[in-house]
Amino acid sequence: MALSYKTRKRLSVLILLVGLPLYIAAAWFLVSLFERPGSFLELGSYIALGILWAIPFKAVFLGVGKADPDAPPEEG
């Protein structure tokens, strides 16, 4: 089932405004459970966690910044 452009746009805003802050808090908590590693290892874990959140939502964000393909063409 393909999502419409409008649904993908609304879902992407919801993910960015609600889901991403929750994921950041969860990643921060997860990293804080362990003894603080070296700076580069800690930076690497944050970068890896930062990339991992986006992989499942790739289809939602694809093409959201472009014009609506279902909209009627503008005259003028």
Z-matrix of the N, CA and C atoms (Angstrom, degrees):
N
C 1 1.445
C 2 1.529 1 108.59
N 3 1.298 2 116.66 1 119.19
C 4 1.460 3 122.10 2 -179.54
C 5 1.530 4 109.34 3 -87.42
N 6 1.307 5 114.85 4 138.60
C 7 1.455 6 120.37 5 177.94
C 8 1.521 7 109.74 6 -84.59
N 9 1.322 8 116.44 7 143.23
C 10 1.458 9 119.29 8 177.35
C 11 1.526 10 109.23 9 -72.51
N 12 1.318 11 115.43 10 166.03
C 13 1.461 12 121.30 11 -178.67
C 14 1.528 13 110.24 12 -60.90
N 15 1.318 14 116.54 13 -44.45
C 16 1.462 15 121.16 14 -178.10
C 17 1.532 16 110.93 15 -63.85
N 18 1.327 17 117.22 16 -40.31
C 19 1.460 18 121.47 17 179.01
C 20 1.523 19 110.74 18 -67.23
N 21 1.336 20 117.39 19 -42.81
C 22 1.462 21 120.30 20 178.15
C 23 1.520 22 111.49 21 -63.36
N 24 1.339 23 117.13 22 -38.23
C 25 1.461 24 120.92 23 179.54
C 26 1.526 25 110.70 24 -65.76
N 27 1.321 26 117.38 25 -45.05
C 28 1.474 27 120.83 26 178.68
C 29 1.526 28 111.38 27 -65.88
N 30 1.304 29 116.75 28 -41.10
C 31 1.458 30 121.14 29 179.36
C 32 1.530 31 111.27 30 -65.62
N 33 1.323 32 117.16 31 -38.68
C 34 1.463 33 119.95 32 178.74
C 35 1.521 34 111.33 33 -66.23
N 36 1.327 35 118.28 34 -38.11
C 37 1.465 36 121.02 35 176.38
C 38 1.527 37 110.04 36 -65.19
N 39 1.310 38 117.46 37 -42.13
C 40 1.462 39 121.12 38 178.23
C 41 1.531 40 110.89 39 -62.59
N 42 1.309 41 116.70 40 -42.97
C 43 1.467 42 120.53 41 179.29
C 44 1.524 43 110.30 42 -63.04
N 45 1.330 44 117.34 43 -43.64
C 46 1.458 45 120.50 44 -177.19
C 47 1.525 46 112.68 45 -71.57
N 48 1.329 47 118.33 46 -36.39
C 49 1.459 48 120.72 47 -176.58
C 50 1.523 49 114.24 48 -86.16
N 51 1.317 50 117.99 49 -28.38
C 52 1.468 51 121.13 50 -177.62
C 53 1.528 52 111.51 51 -113.23
N 54 1.317 53 116.37 52 -51.61
C 55 1.458 54 120.50 53 -174.05
C 56 1.510 55 114.23 54 -68.90
N 57 1.325 56 117.26 55 -42.02
C 58 1.466 57 119.68 56 -177.59
C 59 1.528 58 112.52 57 -65.65
N 60 1.340 59 120.35 58 -45.50
C 61 1.472 60 118.37 59 175.66
C 62 1.531 61 112.86 60 -60.99
N 63 1.322 62 117.61 61 -37.67
C 64 1.463 63 119.69 62 176.81
C 65 1.526 64 111.01 63 -65.42
N 66 1.329 65 117.23 64 -39.18
C 67 1.458 66 120.72 65 178.39
C 68 1.530 67 111.00 66 -66.97
N 69 1.323 68 116.93 67 -39.13
C 70 1.467 69 120.44 68 177.84
C 71 1.523 70 110.10 69 -62.35
N 72 1.328 71 116.96 70 -44.12
C 73 1.467 72 120.30 71 178.84
C 74 1.531 73 110.46 72 -63.78
N 75 1.312 74 117.40 73 -40.37
C 76 1.466 75 120.52 74 179.47
C 77 1.526 76 111.06 75 -67.05
N 78 1.334 77 117.51 76 -40.52
C 79 1.467 78 120.73 77 178.66
C 80 1.521 79 110.59 78 -66.31
N 81 1.312 80 116.78 79 -40.70
C 82 1.459 81 121.80 80 178.60
C 83 1.531 82 109.87 81 -62.61
N 84 1.325 83 115.77 82 -43.53
C 85 1.466 84 120.47 83 178.69
C 86 1.523 85 110.84 84 -64.88
N 87 1.326 86 116.31 85 -42.80
C 88 1.465 87 120.92 86 -179.16
C 89 1.532 88 111.24 87 -61.74
N 90 1.311 89 116.98 88 -43.71
C 91 1.459 90 120.27 89 179.98
C 92 1.526 91 110.73 90 -69.26
N 93 1.332 92 117.44 91 -32.51
C 94 1.467 93 120.26 92 -178.53
C 95 1.532 94 112.77 93 -74.56
N 96 1.328 95 118.22 94 -13.26
C 97 1.466 96 120.72 95 178.87
C 98 1.521 97 112.16 96 -68.27
N 99 1.310 98 116.17 97 -27.13
C 100 1.458 99 121.21 98 -177.17
C 101 1.523 100 109.89 99 -98.83
N 102 1.321 101 114.74 100 161.51
C 103 1.457 102 119.33 101 175.86
C 104 1.528 103 107.96 102 -61.70
N 105 1.310 104 115.86 103 140.76
C 106 1.460 105 119.48 104 -174.41
C 107 1.531 106 110.69 105 -61.56
N 108 1.347 107 115.62 106 119.86
C 109 1.474 108 119.22 107 -179.96
C 110 1.528 109 109.96 108 -80.36
N 111 1.296 110 116.06 109 -176.24
C 112 1.449 111 121.08 110 176.22
C 113 1.521 112 110.75 111 -62.97
N 114 1.306 113 115.77 112 161.63
C 115 1.465 114 120.83 113 -175.41
C 116 1.528 115 112.49 114 -59.32
N 117 1.327 116 116.27 115 -44.05
C 118 1.468 117 118.64 116 -177.79
C 119 1.524 118 111.83 117 -69.86
N 120 1.310 119 117.17 118 -36.03
C 121 1.457 120 120.04 119 177.84
C 122 1.532 121 110.67 120 -68.53
N 123 1.315 122 116.48 121 -39.47
C 124 1.463 123 120.43 122 177.35
C 125 1.527 124 110.48 123 -65.37
N 126 1.317 125 116.85 124 -43.75
C 127 1.459 126 121.05 125 177.18
C 128 1.529 127 110.68 126 -61.59
N 129 1.321 128 116.63 127 -42.19
C 130 1.460 129 120.71 128 178.28
C 131 1.519 130 112.83 129 -63.03
N 132 1.340 131 117.08 130 -38.04
C 133 1.460 132 119.28 131 178.92
C 134 1.524 133 110.87 132 -68.21
N 135 1.341 134 117.20 133 -37.95
C 136 1.467 135 119.42 134 177.37
C 137 1.530 136 111.50 135 -67.81
N 138 1.314 137 117.21 136 -37.36
C 139 1.465 138 120.28 137 177.59
C 140 1.530 139 110.46 138 -66.16
N 141 1.329 140 116.71 139 -43.49
C 142 1.472 141 120.01 140 178.59
C 143 1.527 142 111.09 141 -63.16
N 144 1.327 143 117.33 142 -44.49
C 145 1.460 144 120.03 143 177.95
C 146 1.524 145 111.39 144 -66.34
N 147 1.323 146 116.89 145 -31.44
C 148 1.458 147 120.66 146 177.77
C 149 1.516 148 112.74 147 -68.76
N 150 1.315 149 116.52 148 -31.94
C 151 1.463 150 119.96 149 177.83
C 152 1.527 151 110.60 150 -80.41
N 153 1.318 152 117.24 151 -37.60
C 154 1.468 153 121.05 152 -175.91
C 155 1.527 154 113.95 153 -62.41
N 156 1.341 155 118.10 154 -31.28
C 157 1.464 156 118.89 155 -176.99
C 158 1.524 157 111.28 156 -68.24
N 159 1.321 158 117.40 157 -28.99
C 160 1.456 159 120.61 158 -173.97
C 161 1.526 160 113.72 159 -82.68
N 162 1.313 161 118.13 160 -22.05
C 163 1.463 162 120.76 161 -175.17
C 164 1.536 163 113.01 162 -58.98
N 165 1.335 164 120.00 163 -46.57
C 166 1.473 165 117.81 164 -179.70
C 167 1.529 166 113.88 165 -69.51
N 168 1.334 167 117.72 166 -19.42
C 169 1.463 168 120.84 167 -175.68
C 170 1.523 169 113.42 168 -102.34
N 171 1.322 170 116.87 169 12.09
C 172 1.455 171 120.85 170 -177.35
C 173 1.533 172 111.31 171 -57.78
N 174 1.309 173 117.80 172 -42.70
C 175 1.466 174 121.12 173 -178.56
C 176 1.522 175 111.87 174 -67.31
N 177 1.329 176 117.14 175 -29.75
C 178 1.466 177 119.97 176 -179.82
C 179 1.526 178 110.17 177 -71.64
N 180 1.322 179 117.17 178 -41.83
C 181 1.454 180 121.05 179 -175.34
C 182 1.532 181 113.58 180 -82.96
N 183 1.307 182 118.19 181 -12.41
C 184 1.458 183 121.99 182 -176.02
C 185 1.529 184 111.10 183 -65.22
N 186 1.321 185 117.82 184 116.77
C 187 1.459 186 123.00 185 175.52
C 188 1.508 187 115.64 186 79.69
N 189 1.322 188 119.39 187 7.66
C 190 1.459 189 120.86 188 -177.84
C 191 1.525 190 111.36 189 -69.39
N 192 1.313 191 118.46 190 -30.35
C 193 1.460 192 121.59 191 -178.92
C 194 1.519 193 113.93 192 -79.09
N 195 1.305 194 117.67 193 -6.15
C 196 1.457 195 121.65 194 -179.45
C 197 1.521 196 110.35 195 -92.01
N 198 1.319 197 116.05 196 171.93
C 199 1.462 198 121.22 197 178.50
C 200 1.527 199 109.81 198 -66.53
N 201 1.331 200 115.35 199 153.50
C 202 1.465 201 121.30 200 -179.19
C 203 1.526 202 109.64 201 -66.27
N 204 1.333 203 117.76 202 118.05
C 205 1.461 204 119.44 203 -179.02
C 206 1.524 205 112.71 204 -72.31
N 207 1.327 206 118.50 205 -18.37
C 208 1.469 207 121.70 206 -179.20
C 209 1.520 208 112.85 207 -91.05
N 210 1.324 209 117.88 208 -9.04
C 211 1.466 210 121.52 209 -178.34
C 212 1.525 211 109.80 210 -73.01
N 213 1.332 212 115.74 211 147.31
C 214 1.466 213 118.06 212 176.48
C 215 1.543 214 109.67 213 -67.20
N 216 1.308 215 117.52 214 147.78
C 217 1.476 216 119.57 215 -178.56
C 218 1.531 217 111.50 216 -65.55
N 219 1.321 218 114.58 217 143.83
C 220 1.463 219 120.10 218 179.97
C 221 1.524 220 109.21 219 -77.93
N 222 1.309 221 115.85 220 141.17
C 223 1.461 222 120.33 221 177.28
C 224 1.513 223 108.33 222 -103.84
N 225 1.299 224 114.87 223 142.96
C 226 1.460 225 116.15 224 177.17
C 227 1.417 226 115.35 225 149.57
